[in-house]
Amino acid sequence: MMDSLPLFLAAALLLAVTPGPGLFYVAARTLAGGRAEGIASSLGTGIGGMAHVLAGSLGVSALVLASAELFNALKWAGALYLVWLGWRSIRAARADALAGTPAPAMGVRRAFREGVVVEALNPKTAAFFLAFIPQFVDPASGHAGLQFVALGTISVALNTLADIAVALAAGRLRDGATARPGLVRRLREASGAAMIALGLGLALAKRPG
């Protein structure tokens, strides 16, 4: 594994900064609730990602991906959850605008929990780790499961750092719009629409192989 570690780090870093569902979700969450909630959701998705890493090392993810029923159950649970989060964000933004009240804070604990659930219910994450990490595991070195966990942890850490950077950038954008309630409402509605789009994209995901 050590011989291929530099190549793995380069590939994992490139994948971490490439725009994808995780980055878009964190950006949407930040625009809806602010920087603190965005960072909390980033840490939550990191924990959800680690759940997939551990499941992959134990062979659980392979079983899920091999079963059309399990894959579809996980996929639809994650898709419906994202759509529900998006619809709730849009509805809350419009209700607050009509009432003339500021957007209530969700709280970092709830944002963290939602991040965990969103990532844990995404079978595409499990498929990614099973396709990417084994390329850098050296069977001859032994302890393939531990190698999988170590590499997966590095990948999740890089993804989380990229998510936090996005949360900070999106937070600055939201802070700049604070004095313009109409713009804040549109940003919250757009973030809700983005979550719905992510949910629909997940619903259309196909089981690998």
C-alpha positions as a Python dict, from the first residue, in 0.01 Angstrom:
ca = {
    (1, 'M'): (0, 0, 0),
    (2, 'M'): (282, 241, 85),
    (3, 'D'): (420, 228, -269),
    (4, 'S'): (87, 337, -414),
    (5, 'L'): (4, 590, -139),
    (6, 'P'): (126, 901, -328),
    (7, 'L'): (-84, 805, -631),
    (8, 'F'): (-382, 735, -406),
    (9, 'L'): (-348, 1073, -233),
    (10, 'A'): (-332, 1255, -566),
    (11, 'A'): (-637, 1071, -701),
    (12, 'A'): (-835, 1111, -378),
    (13, 'L'): (-758, 1483, -360),
    (14, 'L'): (-865, 1533, -721),
    (15, 'L'): (-1190, 1349, -656),
    (16, 'A'): (-1250, 1545, -335),
    (17, 'V'): (-1237, 1884, -509),
    (18, 'T'): (-1435, 1771, -812),
    (19, 'P'): (-1790, 1910, -789),
    (20, 'G'): (-2031, 1631, -703),
    (21, 'P'): (-2345, 1557, -503),
    (22, 'G'): (-2167, 1590, -167),
    (23, 'L'): (-2033, 1937, -240),
    (24, 'F'): (-2366, 2052, -382),
    (25, 'Y'): (-2553, 1920, -78),
    (26, 'V'): (-2324, 2103, 165),
    (27, 'A'): (-2353, 2424, -38),
    (28, 'A'): (-2731, 2395, -37),
    (29, 'R'): (-2740, 2324, 336),
    (30, 'T'): (-2517, 2628, 404),
    (31, 'L'): (-2727, 2862, 190),
    (32, 'A'): (-3037, 2741, 371),
    (33, 'G'): (-2906, 2762, 728),
    (34, 'G'): (-2575, 2942, 742),
    (35, 'R'): (-2207, 2862, 780),
    (36, 'A'): (-2229, 2674, 1111),
    (37, 'E'): (-2498, 2441, 978),
    (38, 'G'): (-2298, 2388, 660),
    (39, 'I'): (-1988, 2285, 854),
    (40, 'A'): (-2198, 2060, 1078),
    (41, 'S'): (-2351, 1892, 774),
    (42, 'S'): (-1999, 1846, 630),
    (43, 'L'): (-1891, 1662, 944),
    (44, 'G'): (-2213, 1461, 930),
    (45, 'T'): (-2154, 1350, 573),
    (46, 'G'): (-1802, 1254, 681),
    (47, 'I'): (-1943, 1022, 947),
    (48, 'G'): (-2187, 882, 691),
    (49, 'G'): (-1896, 824, 455),
    (50, 'M'): (-1705, 637, 725),
    (51, 'A'): (-2007, 412, 772),
    (52, 'H'): (-1971, 312, 406),
    (53, 'V'): (-1596, 259, 449),
    (54, 'L'): (-1648, 25, 743),
    (55, 'A'): (-1932, -154, 562),
    (56, 'G'): (-1708, -195, 259),
    (57, 'S'): (-1422, -340, 463),
    (58, 'L'): (-1659, -594, 619),
    (59, 'G'): (-1819, -692, 290),
    (60, 'V'): (-2160, -546, 377),
    (61, 'S'): (-2155, -295, 92),
    (62, 'A'): (-2080, -569, -159),
    (63, 'L'): (-2387, -757, -39),
    (64, 'V'): (-2604, -447, -75),
    (65, 'L'): (-2479, -376, -425),
    (66, 'A'): (-2525, -739, -525),
    (67, 'S'): (-2891, -733, -422),
    (68, 'A'): (-3126, -531, -639),
    (69, 'E'): (-3382, -521, -357),
    (70, 'L'): (-3139, -389, -94),
    (71, 'F'): (-2984, -140, -336),
    (72, 'N'): (-3323, -2, -439),
    (73, 'A'): (-3446, 17, -79),
    (74, 'L'): (-3141, 220, 25),
    (75, 'K'): (-3158, 432, -290),
    (76, 'W'): (-3525, 523, -251),
    (77, 'A'): (-3488, 595, 121),
    (78, 'G'): (-3204, 837, 47),
    (79, 'A'): (-3383, 995, -250),
    (80, 'L'): (-3708, 1052, -61),
    (81, 'Y'): (-3519, 1196, 235),
    (82, 'L'): (-3339, 1449, 14),
    (83, 'V'): (-3661, 1548, -164),
    (84, 'W'): (-3832, 1593, 172),
    (85, 'L'): (-3546, 1811, 301),
    (86, 'G'): (-3560, 2022, -15),
    (87, 'W'): (-3936, 2068, -5),
    (88, 'R'): (-3920, 2159, 365),
    (89, 'S'): (-3654, 2424, 291),
    (90, 'I'): (-3861, 2581, 13),
    (91, 'R'): (-4179, 2579, 219),
    (92, 'A'): (-4003, 2732, 522),
    (93, 'A'): (-3843, 3005, 308),
    (94, 'R'): (-4179, 3107, 166),
    (95, 'A'): (-4357, 3091, 502),
    (96, 'D'): (-4092, 3309, 665),
    (97, 'A'): (-4114, 3560, 379),
    (98, 'L'): (-4493, 3586, 415),
    (99, 'A'): (-4467, 3625, 791),
    (100, 'G'): (-4186, 3878, 762),
    (101, 'T'): (-3975, 3689, 1014),
    (102, 'P'): (-3606, 3593, 986),
    (103, 'A'): (-3515, 3238, 897),
    (104, 'P'): (-3505, 3024, 1212),
    (105, 'A'): (-3185, 2837, 1276),
    (106, 'M'): (-3208, 2459, 1239),
    (107, 'G'): (-2918, 2410, 1476),
    (108, 'V'): (-2587, 2239, 1420),
    (109, 'R'): (-2693, 1913, 1587),
    (110, 'R'): (-2983, 1865, 1349),
    (111, 'A'): (-2772, 1967, 1051),
    (112, 'F'): (-2509, 1713, 1160),
    (113, 'R'): (-2767, 1436, 1194),
    (114, 'E'): (-2914, 1513, 854),
    (115, 'G'): (-2567, 1502, 699),
    (116, 'V'): (-2506, 1158, 848),
    (117, 'V'): (-2838, 1024, 721),
    (118, 'V'): (-2805, 1174, 372),
    (119, 'E'): (-2463, 1017, 316),
    (120, 'A'): (-2537, 686, 489),
    (121, 'L'): (-2846, 634, 268),
    (122, 'N'): (-2654, 695, -55),
    (123, 'P'): (-2564, 360, -219),
    (124, 'K'): (-2361, 549, -481),
    (125, 'T'): (-2108, 626, -207),
    (126, 'A'): (-2077, 256, -127),
    (127, 'A'): (-2030, 178, -497),
    (128, 'F'): (-1762, 448, -525),
    (129, 'F'): (-1554, 315, -236),
    (130, 'L'): (-1578, -44, -361),
    (131, 'A'): (-1466, 63, -709),
    (132, 'F'): (-1194, 309, -607),
    (133, 'I'): (-1017, 189, -294),
    (134, 'P'): (-941, -177, -388),
    (135, 'Q'): (-720, -50, -672),
    (136, 'F'): (-471, 67, -409),
    (137, 'V'): (-495, -226, -166),
    (138, 'D'): (-194, -458, -176),
    (139, 'P'): (-309, -816, -101),
    (140, 'A'): (50, -928, -65),
    (141, 'S'): (96, -700, 236),
    (142, 'G'): (-188, -869, 422),
    (143, 'H'): (-463, -712, 631),
    (144, 'A'): (-661, -605, 325),
    (145, 'G'): (-953, -497, 542),
    (146, 'L'): (-736, -264, 749),
    (147, 'Q'): (-580, -122, 433),
    (148, 'F'): (-931, -56, 299),
    (149, 'V'): (-1027, 127, 621),
    (150, 'A'): (-706, 333, 625),
    (151, 'L'): (-740, 443, 263),
    (152, 'G'): (-1112, 504, 305),
    (153, 'T'): (-1049, 722, 611),
    (154, 'I'): (-801, 932, 414),
    (155, 'S'): (-1051, 971, 131),
    (156, 'V'): (-1332, 1070, 367),
    (157, 'A'): (-1106, 1321, 544),
    (158, 'L'): (-1016, 1488, 214),
    (159, 'N'): (-1380, 1495, 109),
    (160, 'T'): (-1478, 1650, 442),
    (161, 'L'): (-1211, 1920, 415),
    (162, 'A'): (-1336, 2006, 66),
    (163, 'D'): (-1695, 2017, 197),
    (164, 'I'): (-1594, 2253, 479),
    (165, 'A'): (-1421, 2482, 229),
    (166, 'V'): (-1742, 2492, 26),
    (167, 'A'): (-1943, 2563, 342),
    (168, 'L'): (-1716, 2858, 424),
    (169, 'A'): (-1749, 2999, 72),
    (170, 'A'): (-2126, 2953, 64),
    (171, 'G'): (-2148, 3106, 411),
    (172, 'R'): (-1975, 3422, 289),
    (173, 'L'): (-2224, 3441, 4),
    (174, 'R'): (-2515, 3407, 243),
    (175, 'D'): (-2369, 3663, 487),
    (176, 'G'): (-2338, 3912, 203),
    (177, 'A'): (-2709, 3874, 131),
    (178, 'T'): (-2824, 3915, 492),
    (179, 'A'): (-2932, 4276, 440),
    (180, 'R'): (-3149, 4171, 146),
    (181, 'P'): (-3430, 3945, 275),
    (182, 'G'): (-3562, 3882, -76),
    (183, 'L'): (-3226, 3750, -189),
    (184, 'V'): (-3195, 3531, 122),
    (185, 'R'): (-3536, 3383, 46),
    (186, 'R'): (-3435, 3308, -313),
    (187, 'L'): (-3109, 3149, -194),
    (188, 'R'): (-3302, 2928, 48),
    (189, 'E'): (-3549, 2831, -223),
    (190, 'A'): (-3261, 2755, -461),
    (191, 'S'): (-3094, 2540, -196),
    (192, 'G'): (-3417, 2348, -148),
    (193, 'A'): (-3450, 2298, -523),
    (194, 'A'): (-3090, 2172, -532),
    (195, 'M'): (-3166, 1912, -264),
    (196, 'I'): (-3472, 1798, -457),
    (197, 'A'): (-3260, 1768, -772),
    (198, 'L'): (-3003, 1561, -583),
    (199, 'G'): (-3281, 1336, -458),
    (200, 'L'): (-3419, 1287, -808),
    (201, 'G'): (-3068, 1214, -935),
    (202, 'L'): (-3024, 949, -667),
    (203, 'A'): (-3362, 797, -755),
    (204, 'L'): (-3239, 750, -1112),
    (205, 'A'): (-2915, 580, -1005),
    (206, 'K'): (-2854, 234, -1151),
    (207, 'R'): (-2706, -57, -961),
    (208, 'P'): (-2343, -114, -1073),
    (209, 'G'): (-2268, -412, -1293),
}
